[in-house]
Amino acid sequence: MKKLLTVLSTLLILSGCSGSAKEDAAGAEFYTTNGIADYSPAAMEEAAYDEKDAERTDDEEQSSEKLVYTGSLEIETLDYDETVKNIRTWIDQYGVMIQNENAYDYDNSWRGYGNKGTRSLSMTLRVPSGRFYDFLNDMQGTGKVRSLSTNIENITRRYSSVSTEIESLEIQQERLLEMLRNAQNVEDMITIERRLSEVESDLKYYQNLRNDMDTDVEYSTVYLNVREVTEYTETNEDLYTGNFGKRFVSTLQWAGQFFVWLIQQVILTIIRLIPVAVIGVPLIWAVRKCWRWLKGRRQAKKEVKGDKIL
């Protein structure tokens, strides 16, 4: 029983070490001994050295910051095939990985909106972070850029916190393995193995989390959308602040496209109703004829009954 209590107390101490490691990762900056601050000359001198070490650590962290780059680019093109070919050329030259790709081919010409084109391409790309901006600059030459946005996220603190947690769990794992090797009975072994399983599960989780962050730092993410058009879409500036003649022509073009679309919709609706009319009109005629026949029979029966009564 005493051995079991000893094992349990050791496990509690290890758990406490893990908790303190989490507090360190969260940004604790001041430490005391037994809850009482030590202001002795030796302690002050040691604190001064610690401060210098902290400054050096800050400088090292600034020089090795963990930055995650994300970009989004939307392009219109008049020559879809040539644009896609150029994009794939840049992808090969920059060593870009295609994480996700979706291509669509749909025909909207019957709607009267010819400027919408028929094809589009959507990609999620992983670009080496050192060439992130160069890649975006070259991609802008493949068509007309409709939108471009970039974002930088600094995950240095989160990365440091996860690394500290991993170190703490690795220490716990080593101590638990040592305790397991020295266990004297089955009861102690079961208790230690249960705690060891929990530590190994947490360790695997944080290691996978850090690996994901390493990947995000090494390879930036770019969301690319390419859309085929027969003419470039005018911007709001062109529509509302351009010269009157250009705006007038643009309005007439839009009105003409809408009129064509409306006529097409009417014609297509009539065509869709033809099968309904072919089937529905004879059916309605047959139902009405049957109804009149039944109504006539009922009327005849009433007249016969009336004659009998008389």
Helices and strands as residue ranges (DSSP letters): H 2-26, H 41-63, E 67-77, H 80-93, E 97-105, G 109-111, G 114-116, E 119-128, G 129-131, H 132-139, G 140-142, E 144-154, H 156-181, H 186-218, E 219-228, H 236-241, H 244-309
